[in-house]
Structure formats: structure tokens, C-alpha cells
Amino acid sequence: MKKLFITLIGLLLLAPAAIAQNQPAQKGKKLIDQIVAVVATRPILESDLVDPENPEANKNISKKTKCQLLEMIVLQKMLVNKAELDTLPVQESEIDQQIDQKVGYFLRQLGSQEKLEQYYRKSLADFKADMRLPIKEQLMADEAKKKVVEDVKITPSEVKEFYNNIPKDSIPKIGTTWEIAHIVIEPAVNPDELTEARNKIKQLRDRVLKGENFSVLARIYSEDPGSAPKGGELGFFNRGSMQPEFEAAAFSLKKKGDISEIIKTSYGYHVIQLIEKKGEFVNARHILIMPKVSPVDLDKAARRLDSVSNLIRKDSLKFADAARKFSTDKTFVNGGTMINPQSLNTKFTANDLDPTMVEILNKLKPGEISQPIPMDTDERRKAFHVITVKSKSPPHVATLNTDYDAFQNMGLVKKKNDALDKWAREKVKITYIKVADEYKDCDFYKRWIQ
């Protein structure tokens, strides 16, 4: 029982998005709703545990699953109650931002405001209004959770104890892991290439203004691989979703079919056509032309990088110092050390990297430097980099010595779960909770209330 409770607490702590109830994202209800629980003054409905739109599918939802969902929602409501009592701040602007993000998602999925309103049988204004309370409560619960666990820390001795308490057959197996650093040299685009790219986008814009089909031209000429196959269409987006220059131009367009001036961003030159504008959202298509780095400049970058690498190999220059001095990548501040965007630490597994990179790393010993390798930057510009392996750990059963960070994170999560578990068990004694008779055989009800 305790294991199940801790698991559910962990879901609350680690995956709040899974608990947020998108109740506005429903058509008219097709079941007779009822209150199945009340926490303080907050009701929980049967429709929170099932899909009101699909009675047949609901037949396959087990009672155990409903009990687990109810337990999570009860805990969420308790946290909301704490946030309210402690007057924990939730900004209206933050609620608005969350609403805009969700509405933008639904608009992209369904294609237009009209289709959204038709599908959900309510106006966009009502749709957004219905989202406000559940989103506000989720943000309040998040703040309360942070407050409950904010002082929870884990010491090295506690990490060791956590590791020692893991059954031997449950210790995870770790694949090959690397710590990697690189030096990137991205050649500047020469003025002639910039002029050529701008002239090309101007010619395309002129063709659109003369009546040619924007979508067809985008499919043929646009260098945005994500939108070109869709005729340049980006789908609905709101402010803060795109680069500022692009966003300002898109939102300045007034009516369907309007064409922007030429816009320059870090990706290159764009021309934008408005498809639809609905309140805070815009759907537009664009054509992107990226200035090309000349083969001569790319070759110069590769040869310069090779020279830097040779200095490092001769011990005339340390890799980290060379990265700080020569690298054009943002990792230069870390001496070229790459950060894993998934784990936010410096360890990479094969699953975190593309196969080409894995192949290169498998050929390098720690401390060795690769030859200059062509690459694309985050903005899809051509560059070269050299890679070094700072450390390599072969496949192994995880140990405290080799994988301390992983066990530290796991132990901290458990300790936070325990803190939240303790808080919930205490608060349930002084919080009004009423559960419908049909759910009184749920495990959480037996533990907490009986």
C-alpha cells in the first residue's frame, strides 16, 4: 500500500501535466455527471475520472485505475487548498500564458478557430474561460508542492544509504556513457552570399505579389524543412513562440493573404503570408532563404580548426583554453564541454546522440581529438567542429562510484516523495474529505479516512 501511495505522490511531484484536467477540451457531456468526492470545498466529478465523450471506452477503465486517478486528484486538491491558505502567489499573466499555449495546441491540431468551436460546441472565449480554473488550480498545486519540498536536500551519506538499500537485482544497467567537449568554428557569411540570398527572397516575394501561389513557391524554394512540405504553413502560434523579428512581422499583417516585407532573422531571410488571425494567435506560411557559406570559407574554417587541433595535440594549448579562445559555439564558456539537454548534466548515452556522433565517439579514446567534422548549427548553418572525449564509461551495472549523480537524483526524488507523503498523511487528518460510497473501497480511502 505504501509503495502505491509513494508512486502516486511521485507522479504528483514529477509529472503535474499528467494530473491537470483539461476539462474544457470536451464536447457536451454524454454521461450524467456526479460528484464523487469533495476536498474542503472543492468537488471532484465522475467526468474527471473518465471520458465523458466515449461511454464505450469507459467500460474498459478498471476500478483500480479510477481509484488511482481519484487519489491523485484528491492530493492535488489538498495542495490547492494549502496554496490558498498560505496565499502562495500565482500570477494572472502565468495563467494567461498557459491558456494561450493550450489553445494554440488545440488550434494547431484542429486547424482553425471555427473547427475548434464546432468540435467543442462552444465559443473560443467560453473555451478559454472554462480552462482558467483547472489551469489556475494546477499552478497553485505546483507552488504548494515546491513549498512542501523546498528544504529537502540529500547528503552524501544519505545517497550511500539509498544506494545500499536498492536490491541488487534492481540496480540499473548503464550503457556506454561519454563526457564530450568540442570546438566549433562557424565561418561568417560573406556579403556577396547575403546579397544573393536577399535577392532570391525578393524575387520570390515579387512573384507572389504578381499573383503566383505562395504555397507552391514555398514547397519548391523554401529552405525550412519543417514547413516547406506543407506549403510553408506554420500553424497557429502566439507571441513568444517565434524569433522576435519574425513574430512582429507576422502579427503586424492585417488580413488574410497579406504579404510581409522581407524579414531577417538568425536563420536567414523570410517573407510571410497571413493565413488567419484570431485574437492572440496567428496562422501564417513563410518562405525561408538561408544565406550560404561559400565552399572557400568553409574550407578556411576547417583548416583553421585543424591548426588549432594540432596545437592541442602538441600540448601547446589546452583543449578548454582553445575552446574559450576560438569556438563560436555557446559551449565556449564551459571550455567546450557539452551539456546534455535531456539530463542537464555532462553525461551522454548512445540514446542521446545521433548515430554518426556515436560512431565517431566509439573510435576515440579519452583525450584524443577528432579530425574536423562538418556540422549544422542550431540555426542550420554550416560549420566544422572537432570533438574530444573527456571521459568514457563502458556498459556496466551502475555503481555509486561511477554513477553518483544518477543515484543522487534518484535518492533526492525519493526523499522529496517521502516529504510529500508525510505532509499528505498529516493534512488528511485536518482536511474535510468526503468520498462517494462507490469509491470507499479504494485503497487511499481505507488508509486515510477509515
C-alpha positions in Angstrom: 0.0 0.0 0.0 2.7 2.4 1.0 4.5 1.7 -2.2 1.5 2.6 -4.3 1.0 5.8 -2.3 4.6 6.8 -2.8 4.3 6.1 -6.5 1.2 8.3 -6.8 2.9 11.0 -4.8 5.8 10.8 -7.1 3.6 11.3 -10.1 2.2 14.4 -8.5 5.7 15.7 -7.8 7.3 14.8 -11.2 4.5 14.9 -13.7 2.0 17.6 -12.9 1.0 17.8 -16.5 -0.4 14.3 -16.3 -2.7 15.4 -13.5 -4.0 18.6 -15.0 -7.6 18.0 -16.1 -8.3 19.5 -19.5 -12.0 19.6 -18.8 -12.7 22.3 -21.3 -11.4 20.0 -24.0 -14.7 18.2 -24.2 -17.8 18.4 -26.2 -21.2 18.3 -24.4 -21.1 15.6 -21.8 -22.6 12.3 -22.7 -23.0 11.0 -19.2 -24.9 12.1 -16.2 -22.2 13.7 -14.1 -22.0 13.3 -10.4 -19.8 14.4 -7.5 -17.5 11.5 -6.4 -15.5 13.4 -3.8 -15.1 16.7 -2.1 -11.9 18.1 -0.7 -12.5 21.1 1.6 -15.0 22.9 -0.7 -13.7 21.6 -4.0 -15.8 18.9 -5.7 -14.3 16.1 -7.9 -16.6 14.9 -10.6 -17.1 11.5 -12.2 -16.1 13.1 -15.5 -12.7 13.8 -14.0 -12.1 10.0 -13.9 -13.5 9.0 -17.3 -14.0 10.3 -20.8 -17.5 11.8 -21.0 -17.4 11.6 -24.8 -16.8 7.9 -25.0 -19.0 5.8 -22.8 -17.9 2.6 -24.5 -14.2 3.2 -23.8 -15.1 4.0 -20.2 -16.2 0.4 -19.7 -12.6 -0.7 -20.1 -11.3 1.6 -17.3 -10.8 -0.5 -14.3 -11.9 0.4 -10.8 -8.3 0.3 -9.7 -7.4 2.9 -12.3 -10.2 5.1 -11.2 -9.2 4.8 -7.6 -5.6 5.8 -8.5 -6.8 8.8 -10.5 -9.1 9.8 -7.7 -6.2 9.6 -5.2 -4.0 11.8 -7.4 -6.8 14.4 -7.8 -7.6 14.4 -4.1 -3.9 15.1 -3.4 -3.9 17.8 -5.9 -7.0 19.5 -4.3 -5.2 19.3 -0.9 -2.3 21.1 -2.4 -4.5 23.7 -3.9 -6.1 24.2 -0.5 -2.6 24.7 1.0 -1.8 27.2 -1.7 -4.9 29.1 -0.9 -4.5 29.1 2.8 -0.8 30.1 2.5 -1.6 32.7 -0.2 1.0 31.3 -2.4 1.3 33.6 -5.5 0.0 32.6 -8.9 0.2 35.4 -11.4 -2.7 36.0 -13.8 -0.1 36.5 -16.6 1.1 33.0 -16.0 -2.4 31.6 -16.2 -2.9 33.5 -19.4 0.3 32.2 -20.9 -0.7 28.6 -20.0 -4.1 29.1 -21.6 -2.6 30.6 -24.7 -0.2 27.6 -25.0 -3.0 25.1 -24.7 -5.4 26.9 -27.0 -2.6 27.2 -29.5 -2.0 23.5 -29.3 -5.7 22.7 -29.9 -5.9 25.2 -32.8 -2.9 23.5 -34.5 -4.5 20.1 -34.0 -7.9 21.1 -35.4 -6.8 23.6 -38.0 -8.9 26.7 -37.2 -10.9 28.5 -34.6 -14.1 27.6 -36.4 -13.3 23.9 -36.3 -12.3 24.2 -32.6 -15.6 25.8 -31.8 -17.5 23.3 -33.8 -15.8 20.3 -32.2 -16.1 21.5 -28.7 -19.5 23.2 -29.2 -18.5 26.4 -27.5 -17.0 29.8 -28.5 -13.3 30.4 -28.2 -14.0 32.8 -25.3 -16.0 30.2 -23.4 -13.4 27.5 -24.2 -10.7 29.7 -22.7 -12.9 30.7 -19.7 -13.5 27.0 -18.9 -9.8 26.3 -18.9 -9.0 29.1 -16.4 -9.9 27.4 -13.2 -8.2 24.0 -13.8 -5.1 25.7 -15.0 -5.1 28.1 -12.0 -5.5 25.1 -9.6 -2.7 23.2 -11.3 -0.3 26.2 -10.9 -1.4 26.6 -7.3 -0.7 22.9 -6.6 2.7 23.3 -8.2 3.5 26.2 -5.9 2.3 24.2 -2.9 4.4 21.2 -3.8 7.5 23.4 -4.2 6.8 24.8 -0.7 6.4 21.4 0.8 9.7 20.1 -0.5 11.8 23.3 -0.8 14.0 22.5 2.2 14.6 18.8 1.2 18.2 18.2 0.5 20.2 14.9 0.3 23.6 14.4 1.9 26.4 12.1 0.6 25.7 9.7 3.4 22.0 9.6 2.5 22.9 8.9 -1.1 25.1 6.0 0.0 22.3 4.7 2.2 19.8 4.9 -0.6 22.2 3.0 -2.9 22.8 0.3 -0.3 19.0 -0.2 0.2 18.4 -1.0 -3.5 18.0 -4.7 -4.1 21.0 -6.0 -6.1 18.8 -7.3 -8.9 17.1 -3.8 -9.2 20.3 -1.8 -9.7 20.0 -0.3 -13.2 22.4 -1.2 -16.0 24.0 1.7 -17.7 25.1 1.7 -21.3 28.3 3.4 -22.6 28.4 7.0 -21.4 30.6 9.8 -22.6 31.6 13.3 -21.4 32.3 15.3 -24.6 33.8 18.6 -25.5 34.0 20.3 -28.8 35.4 23.4 -30.6 33.2 24.9 -33.3 34.2 27.3 -36.0 31.4 28.7 -38.0 32.6 30.9 -40.9 30.9 34.2 -41.3 28.7 34.5 -44.4 30.4 36.9 -46.8 28.5 40.0 -48.1 28.1 38.5 -51.5 26.2 35.5 -50.2 24.0 37.7 -48.1 23.2 39.8 -51.1 22.4 36.7 -53.2 20.1 35.3 -50.5 18.3 38.6 -50.2 17.9 39.0 -53.9 16.4 35.5 -54.1 13.8 36.1 -51.4 13.0 39.4 -53.1 12.4 37.7 -56.4 10.1 35.2 -54.7 8.2 38.0 -52.9 7.8 39.8 -56.2 6.4 36.7 -57.8 3.8 36.3 -55.0 2.8 39.9 -55.4 2.3 39.3 -59.1 -0.1 36.6 -58.4 1.8 33.3 -58.1 0.7 30.8 -55.5 2.7 31.4 -52.2 2.2 27.8 -51.1 3.6 26.3 -54.3 6.6 28.6 -54.2 7.2 27.6 -50.5 7.2 23.9 -51.4 9.7 24.5 -54.2 12.0 27.1 -52.8 11.7 27.4 -49.0 14.7 26.1 -47.0 12.7 25.4 -43.9 12.4 21.6 -43.8 9.6 21.6 -41.3 7.1 23.9 -43.1 8.2 23.6 -46.8 6.3 20.3 -47.4 3.2 22.0 -46.0 3.4 24.9 -48.4 5.2 27.0 -45.7 2.3 26.8 -43.3 3.5 27.1 -39.6 0.1 26.5 -37.9 -1.2 28.8 -35.1 1.3 30.4 -32.8 1.2 33.1 -30.2 3.6 35.8 -29.1 6.8 34.4 -27.7 6.8 31.4 -29.9 9.0 32.7 -32.8 12.0 34.9 -33.2 11.1 38.5 -32.3 11.6 39.9 -35.8 9.5 37.2 -37.4 6.8 37.4 -34.8 6.5 41.2 -35.1 6.1 41.0 -38.8 3.5 38.2 -38.7 1.4 39.9 -36.1 1.5 43.2 -38.0 -0.3 41.7 -41.0 -3.9 42.7 -41.1 -5.9 40.5 -43.3 -5.8 37.0 -44.9 -3.4 36.9 -47.8 -1.3 40.0 -46.7 2.4 39.7 -47.5 5.1 40.9 -45.2 8.2 42.8 -46.2 11.5 40.8 -46.2 12.4 39.8 -42.7 15.9 38.9 -41.5 16.4 36.5 -38.5 19.3 34.4 -37.4 18.0 31.7 -39.8 18.1 33.9 -42.9 15.6 35.9 -44.9 11.8 35.3 -44.8 8.7 36.5 -46.4 5.4 35.8 -44.6 1.8 35.4 -45.8 -1.0 35.7 -43.3 -3.5 32.8 -43.4 -5.6 33.6 -40.4 -5.5 35.9 -37.4 -7.6 35.1 -34.3 -7.1 37.2 -31.2 -3.7 36.4 -29.7 -3.0 33.8 -32.4 -1.7 33.8 -35.9 -1.5 31.2 -38.6 0.9 32.0 -41.4 3.1 30.5 -44.0 6.6 31.6 -44.9 9.4 31.1 -47.3 12.9 30.9 -45.9 16.1 31.5 -47.9 19.3 30.9 -45.9 22.5 32.7 -46.9 25.0 30.1 -47.9 28.6 29.9 -46.6 30.9 29.6 -49.6 32.9 26.4 -50.0 36.1 28.6 -49.8 35.1 30.0 -46.4 34.1 26.5 -45.1 37.5 25.2 -46.2 39.2 28.0 -44.4 37.2 27.2 -41.2 38.2 23.5 -41.5 41.9 24.3 -42.0 41.9 26.8 -39.1 40.3 24.2 -36.9 42.9 21.7 -38.0 45.6 24.1 -37.0 44.1 24.6 -33.6 43.8 20.9 -33.1 47.4 20.3 -33.9 48.4 22.9 -31.3 46.4 20.9 -28.7 47.9 17.6 -29.8 51.4 19.1 -29.4 50.4 20.3 -25.8 51.0 23.9 -26.9 47.4 24.7 -26.0 44.8 23.1 -23.7 41.6 22.0 -25.3 39.5 24.0 -22.8 41.6 27.1 -23.4 41.3 26.7 -27.2 37.5 26.4 -26.9 37.3 29.6 -24.9 39.5 31.4 -27.4 38.4 30.1 -30.8 35.0 28.3 -30.5 32.0 30.2 -31.9 29.6 27.9 -30.1 27.9 28.8 -26.8 29.7 26.0 -25.1 32.9 28.0 -25.2 32.1 29.3 -21.7 32.5 25.8 -20.4 35.7 25.1 -22.2 33.7 23.4 -24.9 32.1 20.8 -22.6 28.7 19.8 -24.0 25.6 19.7 -21.8 23.0 17.0 -22.3 19.7 18.9 -22.9 17.7 15.9 -21.5 19.5 15.3 -18.2 21.1 18.8 -17.9 24.4 17.2 -16.9 27.5 16.4 -18.9 26.9 12.6 -19.4 25.6 11.3 -22.8 24.5 7.8 -23.8 24.0 6.5 -27.3 20.3 7.2 -27.0 21.1 10.9 -26.5 23.2 11.2 -29.7 22.8 10.7 -33.4 24.3 7.5 -34.8 27.1 9.4 -36.7 28.3 11.0 -33.4 28.2 7.6 -31.7 30.3 6.1 -34.5 32.9 8.9 -34.1 33.0 8.6 -30.3 33.5 4.9 -30.5 36.7 5.4 -32.4 38.1 8.0 -30.0 40.0 7.2 -26.8 39.7 9.7 -23.9 41.9 12.7 -24.6 42.0 12.1 -28.4 40.8 14.7 -30.8 38.8 14.0 -33.9 39.6 15.5 -37.3 37.4 18.5 -38.3 33.9 17.3 -38.9 31.2 19.2 -40.8 28.1 20.0 -38.8 25.0 22.1 -38.8 24.4 24.7 -36.0 21.2 25.1 -34.1 20.2 27.6 -36.8 21.1 25.0 -39.5 24.1 26.9 -40.7 27.2 25.1 -41.9 30.2 24.8 -39.6 33.0 22.5 -38.6 33.9 21.1 -35.2 36.4 18.9 -33.5 35.4 16.6 -30.7 37.3 15.2 -27.8 36.2 12.5 -25.3 36.8 13.8 -21.8 35.7 10.5 -20.2 34.2 7.2 -21.3 32.4 4.7 -19.2 31.8 1.3 -20.8 28.4 -0.6 -20.3 28.1 -1.6 -16.6 25.9 -2.2 -13.7 25.6 1.2 -12.1 27.8 1.8 -9.0 28.0 4.6 -6.6 31.5 5.5 -7.7 30.8 5.7 -11.4 27.2 6.9 -11.4 26.9 9.0 -8.2 24.9 11.8 -9.9 22.2 9.3 -11.0 21.8 7.8 -7.6 21.9 11.3 -6.0 19.0 12.4 -8.2 17.1 9.1 -7.5 17.6 9.5 -3.8 16.6 13.1 -3.8 13.4 12.3 -5.7 12.6 9.6 -3.1 13.3 11.9 -0.2 11.0 14.6 -1.7 8.4 11.9 -2.3 8.7 10.9 1.4 8.3 14.5 2.5 5.2 15.0 0.4 3.9 11.6 1.6 4.3 12.7 5.2 2.7 16.1 4.6 -0.4 14.4 2.9 -0.8 11.9 5.8 -0.8 14.8 8.3 -3.1 17.1 6.3 -5.7 14.5 5.6 -6.5 14.4 9.3 -7.5 18.0 9.4 -8.9 18.4 5.9 -12.6 17.8 5.1 -12.7 14.9 2.6 -15.9 13.1 1.6 -15.9 10.3 -0.9 -18.9 8.7 -2.6 -19.8 5.3 -1.3 -18.8 3.5 -4.5 -15.2 4.7 -4.0 -14.9 3.9 -0.3 -13.3 0.6 -1.1 -10.3 2.4 -2.8 -7.0 1.9 -1.0 -6.4 5.5 -0.3 -9.8 5.9 1.4 -9.1 2.9 3.6 -5.6 4.2 4.5 -6.6 7.9 5.1 -10.1 8.1 6.3 -11.3 4.8 7.8 
